[in-house]
């Protein structure tokens, strides 16, 4: 019997997948979902508290396909004490008491980074009974689920379901998850890149893929060991990074019914000028 893979559709207005540990005034996001973020989402769906052992979730193997990479958003914050008191330092004394700021500081500036309008396909490999329980938990979660941070809810159903087959093959066969708006923007961008004055609907699109593998040539330190707030720990995992062609669902262009596109004026001028950036100055 083949082993299944459990799929997750991670799409929303905002996502934030913390990776590097930074100071309080800056909270970064990774460019794609981390294993700690995905495992945390699954643990929340199953109703596990932060200080509970992760157990069998630690052995899941993760693959991520970047269907729509989104764009980076910086959210500017200021923090102050509602009572009008000076803010304490981040450090604490030997007694566990926060020290007061030297030269009283009443406002603290912090930046948080998010991915906006991104869509990812995450796939998990593991024992069938565990994947079936995870799929059921994501459909009826014990705790509210979010895409990395509590302020980032999903805009689409999270659970496409289980698929029979090896992790990488299942990820290759799953249709492109881009929304209608993202598909329209994709076609317009391809048209601009090809120098035509109309959208171009390609049969496939290139997507970035990260698949966990003991033979991977890259390493990420995002595998959780414990989410206990007093003993958070992570370890490394090996991954393979590749680019795949994924079907877009657009009909392939028919050369007989689709006349040659009219090139943009700027593009035509560039082609005539060749690769010499100063050629246009001689006209």
N, C-alpha and C positions, 0 to 999 in steps of 0.2 A: 504494500500500500504506500502510495506517495505521501510525502509530508506536506501539509498545507502551509500557506503564508497568510498572515493577517495584515490587512491593509488599513491605513489611516489616511484620510484626506484632510490636510492641514491648510486651511484657507481662511483668511479673515482680513478685515481692514488693517489691523495691526498685529504683528507677532514680535516676540522678543525672546531669543534663545541665548541666555547668559553663558559665556564660555570662560573668559579671562576674569580672574578675581581682581577687582579694581577698588580704588578708594570710594568712599561714600558719595563723593560729589560727581561720580561718573559711573553709569551703568550701561555697558556695551551690549551688543547683540551679535551672535554669530551669523554668518550669511545663510545658514540652513539649520534645521532642527538638530539639536544635540541629543545624544543618547540619554543624558541625565534628564533633559526636558521631556522626552517621549516616555521614559520609564516613570517619571514623576506624574505625568498625565494618566498613565495606566494605573499607578498605585492609587491616585485619587479616585479614579473610576471604580476601583475595587473596594474603596472605603478604608484604606490603610492610613493610619496616622503617621506623621513624619518620623516619630521615634521607633516605629515598628521595623523589624528586619525586612529587607526586600526579598530575601529568599529566592524563589524560582525566577523572579523577574530579572535577576542579575545575569542569567544564562541566555537570555534572548539575544538573537543576532539581528542587527538593524541595517536596513538599506534605505537611502533617501534619494528621490529623484526630484530635481528642481524644475518643475513645469513652468512656473512664472517666478523669476527671482525677486521681483518687487524692487522698491527703492528705499534707500536709507532715510529715516526721519529722525531729526534731533528735537527732543522736547525739552524746553528750557523751564526750570523750576526755581523758585525761591522758597526757603523754609524759614519760619520764625516761630517763636513761642507766643501763643495766643494771649498769655498773661503779660506780655511786654518785657519778659525777663531776658537777660543775655543768654546766648546759647552755650551749652557746655562743650568741652572738647570731646573728640571721639575716644581718646584714651581714658583709662580708669586708674584710680589709685590702688595701693595694695589692699585696701579695704573694699574694693569693688565699686567705688564711688567716682563718678565722672568729675574730672577737674574743671573748674571754670576757665573760660577763655581769658587769656592775658590780653588786656586792652579789649574790653567788652565788645562782643560781636553779636549783633541782633538779627542779621540776615545771612543765611547760608545759601549759596548758589549751587545747584546740582543739574546735571544734564543726563537725560535718559534717551537711549537710542532704540529705535524700532524699525522693523521691516514693514512697509506699507504695501498693500495689494499684492502680496505674495501667495503662491500656491505650491504646496509640496505633496508628493506622494511618499509616504513612509510605509515600509514593509517589514514585518517581523517574522522571524523563523524560530520555531521551538516545538515542544511537544503539542500534539493535536488537542489534548484535553485543556491545556493551559490557554492555547490560542482561542479555543471556543469560548472559554470563560471570559477572556479579555474582550472578545468581540461583543459578547452579551453585556459586559459591564460598561463598555463605551456607549452602547445604545441606551442603557438605563443606569447612569452613573450615580454613585453614592454621594459624591461631592461635585460641585460645579466644576466643569473642565475649562481650561484656558490654554492659549497657545504661548506658553512660556511664562507669562505674568498674568495675574488675576484680572488686569485691565484689558486683556486681549481675548475676547470670546471668539469662537468660530462662527463664520457666516454661512457654512454649509454643513450638512450631516457629516460627522467624523468617520463613520464606519461604512465603507463600501462593502465590507464582508470578507470572508475567507476565499482564497483561491488555491486550487490544487497545483502543486508544482514547486520547483526549487526557487529560492528567493529572487535571483537575478532574472530568471525566465519570466516569472510572474510580473516583475517590474517592467520588463520589456513589452509584455503583451497588454498591459493595462492602458486604456485609451488616455490621451492627453486630457488633463483636468482643467485646462484654462477656461475661464468664464467667457461668455460671449463678448464682453467688453475687451478682455485681454486678447481674444482672437482677432477682433477688429484692429486693435492697436498693433498686434503682431504683423498682420497683413499690410498695414500702412507703413510700418517700419521697413519691412522687406522691400516694399515698393520704393521707398526713399533710398535705401542702400543700392538698389539696382538702377537708380536714376530714371524711373518712369513716373508718370503723373497719375498713377492709379494704384490701389492696393494690389498686392500680389499674394495669391492664396497657394502656398506651397503644400506639397503632399506630406512632407515631413518637416520636423524642426529639431535642432540640436538641443539636447538637455544635458545638464551636468548631473552625474550620478556618483554617489558615495556608498560603497557596499562594505560592510564589516567582514573581514577575512583574516585568518591567522597568517596568510601569505601576503598581506597587503604591504605596499612599499611606503606607506605614510602612517603617521601615528597621531591620535587625538587623545587628549586627557579630558574626556567627558563621560567616562563610564562610572556611574555612581556606585559607591560602596555603602554609604549611609546618608540619609537625609535628616538625621537627628540635628536640630539646630545647635546643639552643644557639641556635636562631634561629626560635622559634615566631612565626608571623605570621598575622593574620586581617584580613579586609576586610569591607566592608558589602555587603548585598544588599537589594533592594526586595521587599516582600511585600504581599499582600492578606490582610486578616483578615475573616472572615465567620462567620455562624451558619447552619448548614444543618439541615434536618429529615431525619433518617435513620430508615428503617424498623427497628423493634425486633424484628420476628419474632413479636410477640405477636398473637393474634387480636383483631380489633377488637371492641369491646363491642357486643352486640346489645341495644338498648333493650327489646325485647319479652321476652327471656329473662332479662335482668339487671334486677331491680327497683331502684327508687331506693335508694341507699345510706343507711344510718342515720347521721346526722351525729354527731360527737362532742359531748359536753355542752359542752366548752369552746368549740368552734367555734360551736355554736348560740347560746351566751350572747354571743359576740362579734358575731354577725350581728344579734342583737336590739339590742345596744348601739350599733350603727352604728360610726362612726369616732371617736366621742368617747371618749377614754381614761378620762374620769372618770365616764362614765355608770353603770358598775357600782357606784360608791361610793354612789349614791343609793338603792340597793335595801335 
